Amino acid sequence: MDITPLFYTGLMIATGLLFGKLAKIVKLPNVTGYLIGGLIVGPSVLGLLDADFFAGLELISTVALGFIAFSIGNEFKISYFKRVGPGSIIIAFFEAFFGVIFVLSMLLLFFVITKNLTIETLRFSLVLSAIAAATAPASTLLVIRQYKAKGPLTDTLLSVVAIDDSVAIVLFGILVAVANALNPLAVHTSLISQIFAPVLEILISLGIGAFFGLIITFGIKWFTGRGNRISLVVAVIFLTIFIADWAGGSSLLACMIVGAFFANLSEKYEEINGLIYFVTPPIFIIFFVLSGAELQLNVLLSIGAIGLIYALFRVFGKIFGAWFGAKISHSDPVVSKLLGFTLIPQEGVSIGLSIAAAAVFGTGSILGTQIRVVILATVLIYELIGPVVTKMVLKKAGEIHIDA
């Protein structure tokens, strides 16, 4: 029996604990410490974690994202939206939309200036900019939890990142469908069916999430022991991930819906969240240390002008879109002023979309490879900077009240 995975798993938890503590000493978010620790013990620096081992831990990353999505879904309460109106939905749409538009506009301008605007570079611009819509909820949630942030900005942020993935999937599907339609060599399915595909993915995820949300709501009434309730939540999240993936849905979105249904239908959701909070830290540590280990410093050298355009104008677009959405929805002034700066992180979903985006251009395509390189490089930048900026912004908003 090969017990090497135990060594790597123990090493990642120990690394996370050490670097999380060091990060706390210098007043950085724990998640930044986990990522830096992973980067140092990973192949890019010390090489203590073997890259060949990463595939074996993909399951842990999937589970971690499932728990994160469930926790974010718990913040998606109807009572909140009744109180503040549809502002979060409007903001989520515009921050994702303008993130895409800013990147797309600048990419097209770049190709015009360099006299390289062709059908292929137009398709490339459409597909790459489509990924700009996605925002990562994982590091954001951990920063909020660590500093116990509370207030209108925090509430809106949690709601926006919960909605963001759905908007990102739809926008990505639409732009990829347009890019496919522009391909003169392809045998096309109808544009309508291509655009409907991401909508179907969302509907499947909603159905699966709603089903398991009801199961967990009624199951909590039947199982009264704390151990049994924790086991029920774990079982539901595992099954939701599996069935959503098997059925062609989004496991992240499905787990969010489970959490949303549970939070709105059960009076016990806060108690259960408290129990889960003590179970998940090792999973989250492994997830972020592994994410740090997978970051490749060498990709920064090949990011180029296109990568810089993506890295900068995605952020500018999200800041403007969040401001615009907050203004027209009459949100709290602190939301319109600061929310956009908390939407920098980008990780798992964007990497998954980059794989799908690269596939648009076929195996071995230079344009497909360039998309992957740009996303991997910018994820490295966003993940190291994003949590720190989120903490600074929440503190500036007066929503972090502990020593930070």
ABEGO torsion letter per residue (X at the ends): XBAAAAAAAAAAAAAAAAAAAAAAAAGBBAAAAAAAAAAAABAABAGABBAAAAAAAAAAAAAAAAAAAAAAAAABBAAAAAAAEAAAAAAAAAAAAAAAAAAAAAAAAAAAAAGABBAAAAAAAAAAAAAAABBBAAAAAAAAAAAGBBEAAAAAAAAAAAAAAAAAAAAAAAAAAAAAAABAABBBBBAAAAAAAAAAAAAAAAAAAAAAAAAAAAAAAABABAAAAAAAAAAAAAAAAAAAAAAGBBAAAAAAAAAAAAAAABAAAAAAAAAAAAAAAAAAAAAAAAAAAABBAAAAAAAEAAAAAAAAAAAAAAAAAAAAAAAAAGBBAAAAAAAAAAAABBBAAAAAAAAAAAAAAEBGBAAAAAAAAAAAAAAAAAAAAAAAAAAAAAAAAGABABBX
